[in-house]
Amino acid sequence: MQLKLRGSFNLDKVYTKVYALSVDDMHFRGMQWDRGNRAKCQKHGVTIAEIDYLFQNDPGIAPDIDHSQEESRFFAIGKTREGRSVFVVFTIRGDAIRPISARYMHLKEVARYEKEAPHS
């Protein structure tokens, strides 16, 4: 799995600092799941399969510097196979992506993301 960090996002009340990242050669062996993060990610109805799909389909990614002092956190924004917009907070542990939480995006956030997201 290759993870590309791209773009800058300013989603109202979700992320207010704008940073641009460019990392082209980060490779990961997959996702790191356990009982804790699986339950937290599914709390809002997002499935493990939807999170996996999001990371395999070029999500928008930016650092989440306001929410962790112990480890680097990021958020990913993308679409499910069915076209629903998803917001996932994650960290990188070793050579794996560890999702921390996930939720479907609100319509206002989706509209803002569609407006600001860099398009390939």
C-alpha positions as a Markdown table, in Angstrom:
| # | Residue | x | y | z |
|---|---|---|---|---|
| 1 | Met | 0.0 | 0.0 | 0.0 |
| 2 | Gln | 1.4 | 3.4 | -0.9 |
| 3 | Leu | 0.2 | 6.5 | 1.0 |
| 4 | Lys | 0.5 | 9.8 | -0.7 |
| 5 | Leu | 0.1 | 12.9 | 1.4 |
| 6 | Arg | -1.2 | 15.8 | -0.7 |
| 7 | Gly | -3.1 | 19.0 | -0.5 |
| 8 | Ser | -4.2 | 21.4 | 2.2 |
| 9 | Phe | -7.5 | 21.4 | 3.8 |
| 10 | Asn | -9.4 | 23.8 | 6.1 |
| 11 | Leu | -12.6 | 22.1 | 7.1 |
| 12 | Asp | -14.7 | 24.3 | 9.4 |
| 13 | Lys | -14.3 | 23.2 | 13.0 |
| 14 | Val | -12.5 | 20.0 | 12.0 |
| 15 | Tyr | -9.1 | 21.3 | 11.0 |
| 16 | Thr | -8.2 | 25.0 | 11.1 |
| 17 | Lys | -4.5 | 25.1 | 10.4 |
| 18 | Val | -3.5 | 24.6 | 6.8 |
| 19 | Tyr | -0.3 | 22.7 | 5.9 |
| 20 | Ala | 0.8 | 21.2 | 2.6 |
| 21 | Leu | 2.7 | 17.9 | 2.6 |
| 22 | Ser | 4.4 | 16.0 | -0.1 |
| 23 | Val | 5.5 | 12.4 | 0.6 |
| 24 | Asp | 5.7 | 10.1 | -2.4 |
| 25 | Asp | 7.6 | 7.0 | -1.2 |
| 26 | Met | 5.9 | 5.9 | 2.0 |
| 27 | His | 5.0 | 2.3 | 1.9 |
| 28 | Phe | 3.0 | 0.4 | 4.5 |
| 29 | Arg | 2.3 | -3.3 | 5.0 |
| 30 | Gly | -1.4 | -2.5 | 5.8 |
| 31 | Met | -3.7 | -1.5 | 8.6 |
| 32 | Gln | -3.2 | -2.2 | 12.3 |
| 33 | Trp | -6.4 | -3.2 | 14.0 |
| 34 | Asp | -7.3 | -4.3 | 17.5 |
| 35 | Arg | -10.5 | -4.4 | 19.6 |
| 36 | Gly | -10.0 | -0.7 | 20.8 |
| 37 | Asn | -9.6 | 1.1 | 17.5 |
| 38 | Arg | -12.0 | -1.2 | 15.6 |
| 39 | Ala | -14.8 | -0.3 | 18.0 |
| 40 | Lys | -14.0 | 3.4 | 18.0 |
| 41 | Cys | -13.9 | 3.5 | 14.2 |
| 42 | Gln | -17.2 | 1.6 | 13.8 |
| 43 | Lys | -18.9 | 3.8 | 16.5 |
| 44 | His | -20.3 | 6.1 | 13.8 |
| 45 | Gly | -21.2 | 3.4 | 11.4 |
| 46 | Val | -18.1 | 3.4 | 9.2 |
| 47 | Thr | -17.0 | -0.2 | 8.4 |
| 48 | Ile | -13.5 | -1.6 | 8.3 |
| 49 | Ala | -13.9 | -2.3 | 4.6 |
| 50 | Glu | -14.8 | 1.4 | 4.0 |
| 51 | Ile | -11.7 | 2.6 | 5.8 |
| 52 | Asp | -9.5 | 0.1 | 3.9 |
| 53 | Tyr | -11.1 | 1.3 | 0.6 |
| 54 | Leu | -10.5 | 4.9 | 1.5 |
| 55 | Phe | -6.7 | 4.4 | 2.0 |
| 56 | Gln | -6.4 | 2.4 | -1.2 |
| 57 | Asn | -8.0 | 5.2 | -3.3 |
| 58 | Asp | -5.8 | 8.3 | -2.9 |
| 59 | Pro | -7.4 | 10.1 | 0.0 |
| 60 | Gly | -6.6 | 13.7 | 0.9 |
| 61 | Ile | -4.3 | 13.6 | 3.9 |
| 62 | Ala | -3.0 | 16.3 | 6.3 |
| 63 | Pro | -1.4 | 16.4 | 9.7 |
| 64 | Asp | -3.7 | 16.7 | 12.8 |
| 65 | Ile | -1.2 | 18.6 | 15.0 |
| 66 | Asp | -3.8 | 19.9 | 17.5 |
| 67 | His | -4.9 | 16.5 | 18.9 |
| 68 | Ser | -1.8 | 14.6 | 20.0 |
| 69 | Gln | 1.3 | 15.4 | 21.9 |
| 70 | Glu | 2.5 | 11.8 | 22.2 |
| 71 | Glu | 2.6 | 10.7 | 18.5 |
| 72 | Ser | 2.0 | 12.2 | 15.1 |
| 73 | Arg | -1.6 | 12.1 | 13.9 |
| 74 | Phe | -3.1 | 12.7 | 10.6 |
| 75 | Phe | -6.5 | 12.8 | 9.1 |
| 76 | Ala | -7.6 | 11.3 | 5.8 |
| 77 | Ile | -10.6 | 12.4 | 3.7 |
| 78 | Gly | -12.0 | 10.4 | 0.9 |
| 79 | Lys | -14.9 | 8.5 | -0.4 |
| 80 | Thr | -16.3 | 5.0 | 0.1 |
| 81 | Arg | -17.0 | 2.7 | -2.7 |
| 82 | Glu | -20.6 | 3.9 | -2.5 |
| 83 | Gly | -19.5 | 7.5 | -2.7 |
| 84 | Arg | -20.0 | 8.6 | 0.9 |
| 85 | Ser | -17.4 | 11.1 | 2.2 |
| 86 | Val | -15.4 | 9.8 | 5.2 |
| 87 | Phe | -13.1 | 11.5 | 7.7 |
| 88 | Val | -10.6 | 9.2 | 9.4 |
| 89 | Val | -8.0 | 10.1 | 12.1 |
| 90 | Phe | -5.0 | 7.9 | 12.1 |
| 91 | Thr | -1.4 | 7.5 | 13.1 |
| 92 | Ile | 1.5 | 5.5 | 11.7 |
| 93 | Arg | 2.9 | 2.7 | 13.9 |
| 94 | Gly | 6.0 | 1.0 | 12.5 |
| 95 | Asp | 5.1 | 0.2 | 8.9 |
| 96 | Ala | 1.3 | 0.1 | 9.4 |
| 97 | Ile | -1.5 | 2.7 | 9.4 |
| 98 | Arg | -3.4 | 2.6 | 12.6 |
| 99 | Pro | -6.9 | 4.2 | 12.3 |
| 100 | Ile | -8.0 | 6.0 | 15.5 |
| 101 | Ser | -11.5 | 7.1 | 14.7 |
| 102 | Ala | -13.7 | 7.4 | 11.7 |
| 103 | Arg | -17.0 | 9.1 | 10.8 |
| 104 | Tyr | -19.0 | 10.1 | 7.8 |
| 105 | Met | -18.6 | 13.8 | 6.9 |
| 106 | His | -21.4 | 16.3 | 7.3 |
| 107 | Leu | -22.8 | 18.0 | 4.2 |
| 108 | Lys | -21.2 | 21.3 | 5.0 |
| 109 | Glu | -17.8 | 19.6 | 5.4 |
| 110 | Val | -18.3 | 17.7 | 2.1 |
| 111 | Ala | -19.1 | 20.9 | 0.3 |
| 112 | Arg | -16.1 | 22.7 | 1.7 |
| 113 | Tyr | -13.8 | 19.7 | 0.9 |
| 114 | Glu | -15.1 | 19.5 | -2.7 |
| 115 | Lys | -14.3 | 23.2 | -3.1 |
| 116 | Glu | -10.8 | 23.2 | -1.5 |
| 117 | Ala | -9.5 | 19.7 | -2.3 |
| 118 | Pro | -6.8 | 19.4 | -5.0 |
| 119 | His | -8.2 | 17.4 | -7.8 |
| 120 | Ser | -6.0 | 14.9 | -9.8 |
